[in-house]
Amino acid sequence: MRTGHLRGHQIYCDDHDVWRYVDNNEPTVGAERPCGVCLVATGPSGHDPCIGEVPGAINACCGHGNDDEAYVQYPDGVRLDGMDAMRVFQTEKTDE
């Protein structure tokens, strides 16, 4: 069985190739959930609530409990992953 995580929630792929949440077996498609770590829902802007808007970035993800999956992408093509991204988020929180 294939397994993984979606926004900090454990998921699995069933026998019909449908990805489902482990805790309630509901399909992941169309079932928006809050971040599994900070428990806050994504706002209309789509930003991860625990990091908010990262200045200058075109896209960012907190990793939802898995620091290795965190990233920040910038318009010039630079991408920071893992702990490098986490340091950006921490710096932004410190500057607030």
N, CA, C and O atoms as a GROMACS GRO file, in nm:
protein
  384
    1MET      N    1   0.085  -0.118   0.000
    1MET     CA    2   0.000   0.000   0.000
    1MET      C    3   0.089   0.124   0.000
    1MET      O    4   0.186   0.134   0.076
    2ARG      N    5   0.055   0.218  -0.087
    2ARG     CA    6   0.129   0.345  -0.091
    2ARG      C    7   0.076   0.436   0.018
    2ARG      O    8  -0.045   0.446   0.041
    3THR      N    9   0.168   0.503   0.086
    3THR     CA   10   0.131   0.595   0.193
    3THR      C   11   0.206   0.726   0.176
    3THR      O   12   0.302   0.734   0.099
    4GLY      N   13   0.162   0.826   0.247
    4GLY     CA   14   0.229   0.955   0.242
    4GLY      C   15   0.168   1.051   0.341
    4GLY      O   16   0.098   1.011   0.434
    5HIS      N   17   0.194   1.178   0.318
    5HIS     CA   18   0.140   1.285   0.402
    5HIS      C   19   0.087   1.396   0.311
    5HIS      O   20   0.144   1.424   0.206
    6LEU      N   21  -0.022   1.457   0.352
    6LEU     CA   22  -0.080   1.571   0.282
    6LEU      C   23  -0.108   1.679   0.384
    6LEU      O   24  -0.195   1.664   0.469
    7ARG      N   25  -0.033   1.789   0.375
    7ARG     CA   26  -0.048   1.901   0.469
    7ARG      C   27  -0.041   1.856   0.614
    7ARG      O   28  -0.113   1.908   0.700
    8GLY      N   29   0.046   1.758   0.642
    8GLY     CA   30   0.066   1.713   0.779
    8GLY      C   31  -0.026   1.601   0.824
    8GLY      O   32  -0.023   1.562   0.941
    9HIS      N   33  -0.108   1.549   0.734
    9HIS     CA   34  -0.200   1.440   0.766
    9HIS      C   35  -0.154   1.313   0.695
    9HIS      O   36  -0.113   1.318   0.579
   10GLN      N   37  -0.160   1.199   0.763
   10GLN     CA   38  -0.124   1.072   0.701
   10GLN      C   39  -0.231   1.033   0.599
   10GLN      O   40  -0.351   1.045   0.625
   11ILE      N   41  -0.185   0.985   0.483
   11ILE     CA   42  -0.276   0.942   0.377
   11ILE      C   43  -0.229   0.808   0.322
   11ILE      O   44  -0.115   0.767   0.343
   12TYR      N   45  -0.319   0.741   0.250
   12TYR     CA   46  -0.285   0.616   0.183
   12TYR      C   47  -0.363   0.607   0.052
   12TYR      O   48  -0.465   0.674   0.035
   13CYS      N   49  -0.315   0.525  -0.039
   13CYS     CA   50  -0.383   0.503  -0.166
   13CYS      C   51  -0.451   0.367  -0.160
   13CYS      O   52  -0.386   0.265  -0.138
   14ASP      N   53  -0.584   0.367  -0.180
   14ASP     CA   54  -0.661   0.242  -0.169
   14ASP      C   55  -0.648   0.157  -0.296
   14ASP      O   56  -0.575   0.192  -0.388
   15ASP      N   57  -0.718   0.046  -0.298
   15ASP     CA   58  -0.712  -0.049  -0.410
   15ASP      C   59  -0.766   0.007  -0.541
   15ASP      O   60  -0.744  -0.051  -0.647
   16HIS      N   61  -0.837   0.120  -0.534
   16HIS     CA   62  -0.895   0.183  -0.654
   16HIS      C   63  -0.818   0.309  -0.694
   16HIS      O   64  -0.868   0.392  -0.770
   17ASP      N   65  -0.694   0.322  -0.641
   17ASP     CA   66  -0.608   0.439  -0.667
   17ASP      C   67  -0.668   0.570  -0.620
   17ASP      O   68  -0.644   0.674  -0.681
   18VAL      N   69  -0.744   0.566  -0.512
   18VAL     CA   70  -0.799   0.686  -0.450
   18VAL      C   71  -0.718   0.714  -0.324
   18VAL      O   72  -0.706   0.629  -0.236
   19TRP      N   73  -0.663   0.836  -0.315
   19TRP     CA   74  -0.590   0.876  -0.195
   19TRP      C   75  -0.689   0.913  -0.086
   19TRP      O   76  -0.783   0.989  -0.110
   20ARG      N   77  -0.668   0.858   0.035
   20ARG     CA   78  -0.759   0.878   0.147
   20ARG      C   79  -0.681   0.915   0.273
   20ARG      O   80  -0.564   0.881   0.289
   21TYR      N   81  -0.752   0.987   0.363
   21TYR     CA   82  -0.694   1.017   0.493
   21TYR      C   83  -0.698   0.892   0.580
   21TYR      O   84  -0.798   0.820   0.581
   22VAL      N   85  -0.589   0.865   0.651
   22VAL     CA   86  -0.580   0.747   0.737
   22VAL      C   87  -0.681   0.753   0.851
   22VAL      O   88  -0.740   0.651   0.887
   23ASP      N   89  -0.702   0.872   0.909
   23ASP     CA   90  -0.784   0.881   1.031
   23ASP      C   91  -0.934   0.860   1.009
   23ASP      O   92  -1.004   0.820   1.101
   24ASN      N   93  -0.984   0.886   0.885
   24ASN     CA   94  -1.128   0.868   0.864
   24ASN      C   95  -1.164   0.802   0.731
   24ASN      O   96  -1.282   0.787   0.699
   25ASN      N   97  -1.064   0.763   0.655
   25ASN     CA   98  -1.082   0.696   0.525
   25ASN      C   99  -1.152   0.780   0.419
   25ASN      O  100  -1.190   0.727   0.314
   26GLU      N  101  -1.170   0.909   0.442
   26GLU     CA  102  -1.232   0.995   0.341
   26GLU      C  103  -1.131   1.028   0.231
   26GLU      O  104  -1.012   1.042   0.259
   27PRO      N  105  -1.178   1.041   0.105
   27PRO     CA  106  -1.088   1.081  -0.003
   27PRO      C  107  -1.027   1.218   0.024
   27PRO      O  108  -1.090   1.305   0.084
   28THR      N  109  -0.904   1.236  -0.021
   28THR     CA  110  -0.836   1.364  -0.001
   28THR      C  111  -0.885   1.470  -0.100
   28THR      O  112  -0.881   1.589  -0.069
   29VAL      N  113  -0.932   1.429  -0.217
   29VAL     CA  114  -0.978   1.524  -0.318
   29VAL      C  115  -1.103   1.594  -0.269
   29VAL      O  116  -1.201   1.531  -0.230
   30GLY      N  117  -1.097   1.726  -0.270
   30GLY     CA  118  -1.212   1.806  -0.229
   30GLY      C  119  -1.231   1.817  -0.079
   30GLY      O  120  -1.329   1.876  -0.033
   31ALA      N  121  -1.140   1.760  -0.002
   31ALA     CA  122  -1.152   1.764   0.144
   31ALA      C  123  -1.038   1.847   0.202
   31ALA      O  124  -0.939   1.793   0.251
   32GLU      N  125  -1.053   1.978   0.195
   32GLU     CA  126  -0.951   2.067   0.249
   32GLU      C  127  -0.945   2.055   0.400
   32GLU      O  128  -1.048   2.056   0.467
   33ARG      N  129  -0.826   2.043   0.452
   33ARG     CA  130  -0.807   2.033   0.597
   33ARG      C  131  -0.707   2.138   0.641
   33ARG      O  132  -0.625   2.185   0.562
   34PRO      N  133  -0.714   2.175   0.768
   34PRO     CA  134  -0.612   2.267   0.820
   34PRO      C  135  -0.478   2.196   0.824
   34PRO      O  136  -0.471   2.073   0.814
   35CYS      N  137  -0.373   2.271   0.839
   35CYS     CA  138  -0.239   2.215   0.855
   35CYS      C  139  -0.241   2.116   0.970
   35CYS      O  140  -0.295   2.146   1.077
   36GLY      N  141  -0.184   2.000   0.951
   36GLY     CA  142  -0.180   1.897   1.054
   36GLY      C  143  -0.088   1.930   1.169
   36GLY      O  144  -0.088   1.860   1.270
   37VAL      N  145  -0.009   2.035   1.155
   37VAL     CA  146   0.085   2.074   1.260
   37VAL      C  147   0.031   2.193   1.339
   37VAL      O  148   0.016   2.184   1.461
   38CYS      N  149   0.003   2.305   1.270
   38CYS     CA  150  -0.043   2.425   1.342
   38CYS      C  151  -0.195   2.426   1.360
   38CYS      O  152  -0.248   2.505   1.438
   39LEU      N  153  -0.265   2.338   1.287
   39LEU     CA  154  -0.411   2.321   1.297
   39LEU      C  155  -0.492   2.442   1.251
   39LEU      O  156  -0.608   2.457   1.287
   40VAL      N  157  -0.429   2.528   1.171
   40VAL     CA  158  -0.497   2.646   1.118
   40VAL      C  159  -0.522   2.623   0.969
   40VAL      O  160  -0.435   2.575   0.898
   41ALA      N  161  -0.642   2.658   0.924
   41ALA     CA  162  -0.677   2.640   0.783
   41ALA      C  163  -0.607   2.743   0.695
   41ALA      O  164  -0.578   2.855   0.739
   42THR      N  165  -0.580   2.704   0.572
   42THR     CA  166  -0.524   2.795   0.474
   42THR      C  167  -0.627   2.902   0.441
   42THR      O  168  -0.744   2.871   0.421
   43GLY      N  169  -0.584   3.026   0.436
   43GLY     CA  170  -0.675   3.136   0.405
   43GLY      C  171  -0.699   3.148   0.256
   43GLY      O  172  -0.647   3.068   0.178
   44PRO      N  173  -0.776   3.248   0.216
   44PRO     CA  174  -0.809   3.267   0.074
   44PRO      C  175  -0.685   3.290  -0.013
   44PRO      O  176  -0.687   3.261  -0.132
   45SER      N  177  -0.579   3.343   0.047
   45SER     CA  178  -0.457   3.369  -0.030
   45SER      C  179  -0.382   3.241  -0.062
   45SER      O  180  -0.298   3.239  -0.152
   46GLY      N  181  -0.411   3.132   0.010
   46GLY     CA  182  -0.344   3.005  -0.012
   46GLY      C  183  -0.214   2.988   0.065
   46GLY      O  184  -0.149   2.884   0.055
   47HIS      N  185  -0.176   3.090   0.143
   47HIS     CA  186  -0.052   3.080   0.220
   47HIS      C  187  -0.068   2.983   0.336
   47HIS      O  188  -0.173   2.976   0.399
   48ASP      N  189   0.039   2.908   0.364
   48ASP     CA  190   0.040   2.825   0.484
   48ASP      C  191   0.030   2.919   0.604
   48ASP      O  192   0.112   3.009   0.617
   49PRO      N  193  -0.067   2.900   0.691
   49PRO     CA  194  -0.090   2.994   0.800
   49PRO      C  195   0.027   3.008   0.897
   49PRO      O  196   0.046   3.114   0.956
   50CYS      N  197   0.103   2.903   0.914
   50CYS     CA  198   0.213   2.910   1.011
   50CYS      C  199   0.331   2.993   0.960
   50CYS      O  200   0.413   3.038   1.040
   51ILE      N  201   0.340   3.015   0.827
   51ILE     CA  202   0.449   3.099   0.776
   51ILE      C  203   0.397   3.228   0.715
   51ILE      O  204   0.473   3.324   0.703
   52GLY      N  205   0.269   3.233   0.677
   52GLY     CA  206   0.214   3.354   0.618
   52GLY      C  207   0.276   3.384   0.483
   52GLY      O  208   0.321   3.293   0.414
   53GLU      N  209   0.277   3.510   0.446
   53GLU     CA  210   0.334   3.551   0.318
   53GLU      C  211   0.484   3.573   0.336
   53GLU      O  212   0.525   3.650   0.423
   54VAL      N  213   0.564   3.507   0.256
   54VAL     CA  214   0.710   3.522   0.262
   54VAL      C  215   0.747   3.630   0.161
   54VAL      O  216   0.730   3.610   0.040
   55PRO      N  217   0.798   3.744   0.208
   55PRO     CA  218   0.831   3.855   0.117
   55PRO      C  219   0.924   3.812   0.003
   55PRO      O  220   1.026   3.748   0.026
   56GLY      N  221   0.887   3.849  -0.118
   56GLY     CA  222   0.968   3.821  -0.235
   56GLY      C  223   0.950   3.682  -0.294
   56GLY      O  224   0.996   3.656  -0.405
   57ALA      N  225   0.883   3.593  -0.223
   57ALA     CA  226   0.866   3.456  -0.271
   57ALA      C  227   0.744   3.446  -0.361
   57ALA      O  228   0.646   3.518  -0.344
   58ILE      N  229   0.750   3.354  -0.458
   58ILE     CA  230   0.633   3.327  -0.540
   58ILE      C  231   0.558   3.204  -0.489
   58ILE      O  232   0.442   3.183  -0.523
   59ASN      N  233   0.625   3.123  -0.406
   59ASN     CA  234   0.564   3.002  -0.354
   59ASN      C  235   0.645   2.956  -0.233
   59ASN      O  236   0.767   2.970  -0.230
   60ALA      N  237   0.576   2.903  -0.133
   60ALA     CA  238   0.645   2.852  -0.014
   60ALA      C  239   0.558   2.749   0.055
   60ALA      O  240   0.435   2.754   0.048
   61CYS      N  241   0.622   2.655   0.123
   61CYS     CA  242   0.551   2.553   0.200
   61CYS      C  243   0.628   2.527   0.329
   61CYS      O  244   0.750   2.515   0.328
   62CYS      N  245   0.555   2.519   0.439
   62CYS     CA  246   0.617   2.498   0.570
   62CYS      C  247   0.664   2.355   0.591
   62CYS      O  248   0.738   2.328   0.685
   63GLY      N  249   0.622   2.262   0.505
   63GLY     CA  250   0.657   2.122   0.521
   63GLY      C  251   0.559   2.045   0.607
   63GLY      O  252   0.562   1.922   0.610
   64HIS      N  253   0.471   2.115   0.676
   64HIS     CA  254   0.365   2.054   0.757
   64HIS      C  255   0.418   1.944   0.848
   64HIS      O  256   0.366   1.832   0.850
   65GLY      N  257   0.522   1.978   0.924
   65GLY     CA  258   0.577   1.883   1.020
   65GLY      C  259   0.698   1.807   0.969
   65GLY      O  260   0.764   1.738   1.047
   66ASN      N  261   0.726   1.817   0.841
   66ASN     CA  262   0.843   1.750   0.784
   66ASN      C  263   0.934   1.858   0.727
   66ASN      O  264   0.915   1.903   0.614
   67ASP      N  265   1.032   1.899   0.805
   67ASP     CA  266   1.121   2.009   0.764
   67ASP      C  267   1.188   1.983   0.630
   67ASP      O  268   1.216   2.077   0.556
   68ASP      N  269   1.215   1.856   0.598
   68ASP     CA  270   1.280   1.824   0.470
   68ASP      C  271   1.193   1.862   0.350
   68ASP      O  272   1.246   1.882   0.241
   69GLU      N  273   1.062   1.871   0.368
   69GLU     CA  274   0.971   1.904   0.258
   69GLU      C  275   0.941   2.054   0.248
   69GLU      O  276   0.871   2.096   0.156
   70ALA      N  277   0.992   2.133   0.340
   70ALA     CA  278   0.971   2.279   0.334
   70ALA      C  279   1.048   2.337   0.216
   70ALA      O  280   1.155   2.288   0.180
   71TYR      N  281   0.992   2.443   0.156
   71TYR     CA  282   1.064   2.509   0.047
   71TYR      C  283   1.016   2.653   0.032
   71TYR      O  284   0.908   2.690   0.077
   72VAL      N  285   1.100   2.732  -0.034
   72VAL     CA  286   1.067   2.869  -0.075
   72VAL      C  287   1.117   2.884  -0.218
   72VAL      O  288   1.231   2.848  -0.248
   73GLN      N  289   1.032   2.936  -0.307
   73GLN     CA  290   1.072   2.962  -0.445
   73GLN      C  291   1.064   3.112  -0.472
   73GLN      O  292   0.969   3.179  -0.431
   74TYR      N  293   1.166   3.162  -0.542
   74TYR     CA  294   1.172   3.304  -0.575
   74TYR      C  295   1.162   3.323  -0.726
   74TYR      O  296   1.192   3.230  -0.802
   75PRO      N  297   1.118   3.442  -0.771
   75PRO     CA  298   1.097   3.465  -0.914
   75PRO      C  299   1.223   3.449  -1.000
   75PRO      O  300   1.213   3.422  -1.120
   76ASP      N  301   1.341   3.465  -0.940
   76ASP     CA  302   1.465   3.453  -1.017
   76ASP      C  303   1.510   3.308  -1.034
   76ASP      O  304   1.618   3.282  -1.088
   77GLY      N  305   1.427   3.213  -0.989
   77GLY     CA  306   1.460   3.071  -1.004
   77GLY      C  307   1.526   3.009  -0.883
   77GLY      O  308   1.541   2.887  -0.876
   78VAL      N  309   1.565   3.090  -0.786
   78VAL     CA  310   1.626   3.037  -0.664
   78VAL      C  311   1.520   2.961  -0.584
   78VAL      O  312   1.407   3.008  -0.568
   79ARG      N  313   1.557   2.843  -0.536
   79ARG     CA  314   1.469   2.763  -0.451
   79ARG      C  315   1.549   2.718  -0.330
   79ARG      O  316   1.658   2.663  -0.343
   80LEU      N  317   1.494   2.742  -0.213
   80LEU     CA  318   1.554   2.696  -0.088
   80LEU      C  319   1.470   2.582  -0.034
   80LEU      O  320   1.347   2.592  -0.028
   81ASP      N  321   1.536   2.474   0.004
   81ASP     CA  322   1.465   2.356   0.052
   81ASP      C  323   1.507   2.322   0.194
   81ASP      O  324   1.612   2.365   0.242
   82GLY      N  325   1.422   2.245   0.260
   82GLY     CA  326   1.455   2.190   0.391
   82GLY      C  327   1.487   2.296   0.495
   82GLY      O  328   1.413   2.393   0.513
   83MET      N  329   1.599   2.276   0.563
   83MET     CA  330   1.637   2.366   0.672
   83MET      C  331   1.669   2.506   0.623
   83MET      O  332   1.651   2.602   0.698
   84ASP      N  333   1.715   2.520   0.499
   84ASP     CA  334   1.739   2.654   0.445
   84ASP      C  335   1.607   2.731   0.438
   84ASP      O  336   1.602   2.850   0.471
   85ALA      N  337   1.501   2.665   0.395
   85ALA     CA  338   1.368   2.728   0.392
   85ALA      C  339   1.320   2.757   0.534
   85ALA      O  340   1.264   2.864   0.560
   86MET      N  341   1.339   2.663   0.624
   86MET     CA  342   1.294   2.683   0.762
   86MET      C  343   1.363   2.804   0.825
   86MET      O  344   1.302   2.876   0.904
   87ARG      N  345   1.489   2.826   0.790
   87ARG     CA  346   1.560   2.944   0.842
   87ARG      C  347   1.496   3.073   0.790
   87ARG      O  348   1.487   3.172   0.863
   88VAL      N  349   1.452   3.073   0.664
   88VAL     CA  350   1.384   3.190   0.608
   88VAL      C  351   1.257   3.217   0.688
   88VAL      O  352   1.229   3.331   0.724
   89PHE      N  353   1.179   3.113   0.716
   89PHE     CA  354   1.054   3.130   0.790
   89PHE      C  355   1.082   3.183   0.930
   89PHE      O  356   1.011   3.271   0.979
   90GLN      N  357   1.184   3.129   0.995
   90GLN     CA  358   1.218   3.172   1.130
   90GLN      C  359   1.262   3.318   1.131
   90GLN      O  360   1.226   3.394   1.221
   91THR      N  361   1.340   3.357   1.031
   91THR     CA  362   1.386   3.496   1.021
   91THR      C  363   1.267   3.589   1.003
   91THR      O  364   1.262   3.695   1.065
   92GLU      N  365   1.171   3.550   0.919
   92GLU     CA  366   1.052   3.633   0.897
   92GLU      C  367   0.971   3.648   1.025
   92GLU      O  368   0.920   3.756   1.053
   93LYS      N  369   0.959   3.542   1.103
   93LYS     CA  370   0.884   3.548   1.229
   93LYS      C  371   0.955   3.639   1.329
   93LYS      O  372   0.891   3.713   1.404
   94THR      N  373   1.089   3.633   1.330
   94THR     CA  374   1.168   3.715   1.421
   94THR      C  375   1.156   3.862   1.386
   94THR      O  376   1.155   3.948   1.474
   95ASP      N  377   1.146   3.892   1.254
   95ASP     CA  378   1.140   4.030   1.208
   95ASP      C  379   1.003   4.094   1.231
   95ASP      O  380   0.991   4.216   1.222
   96GLU      N  381   0.900   4.015   1.261
   96GLU     CA  382   0.765   4.072   1.276
   96GLU      C  383   0.752   4.157   1.400
   96GLU      O  384   0.645   4.211   1.428
   0.00000   0.00000   0.00000
